[in-house]
Amino acid sequence: MGRHLLTDGVAATADPVRLNIYPNRGTPVVGEVVITFRDTSGHVVHGQLLYFEDDDPHGVAEEGTVAPPDGSRYAAPLAIVYDPSDPTTLLAKQDAQLWLADRRTPKIGFGMAAGGLVVTIVAIGLLIRDARRRGVSWWQWYVDAPAARRPRR
């Protein structure tokens, strides 16, 4: 979405910006970033950022709806990008640029998928080995060993 909005979206400036701060264990978190801006036709649009940095209260200690402090990530005037066909699809421009530049997350996802595949292959190998030790076909790993081949106890 960030790439789409940066290439095909329209840039605007949001003012005012309000943070809805909610309590959390230890430090408060941002629940919504509510903004107001004018679209290309001059209409006033009220909306919320779709994705935002929620684990950082951006220097705000109290809970409730507050304006972000000057110098914080979402301080007004906030540069945003939005989809002209749907002005409620919007992101902060700096978030869209940050996510577009992210090279670490795809590597982590690939590593997790590869690790899961290795675990699956090892599990299948162990099931096949155990089935053969019990004297059954590899696709019947769930079947108990035939009575004639069971070891005596």
Secondary structure as GFF3:
##gff-version 3
##sequence-region A 1 153
A	DSSP	alpha_helix	2	8	.	.	.	ID=ss1
A	DSSP	beta_strand	10	14	.	.	.	ID=ss2
A	DSSP	beta_strand	17	22	.	.	.	ID=ss3
A	DSSP	beta_strand	29	38	.	.	.	ID=ss4
A	DSSP	beta_strand	44	48	.	.	.	ID=ss5
A	DSSP	beta_strand	64	66	.	.	.	ID=ss6
A	DSSP	beta_strand	78	83	.	.	.	ID=ss7
A	DSSP	beta_strand	86	92	.	.	.	ID=ss8
A	DSSP	alpha_helix	93	100	.	.	.	ID=ss9
A	DSSP	alpha_helix	104	133	.	.	.	ID=ss10
A	DSSP	three_ten_helix	138	140	.	.	.	ID=ss11
A	DSSP	three_ten_helix	147	149	.	.	.	ID=ss12
###
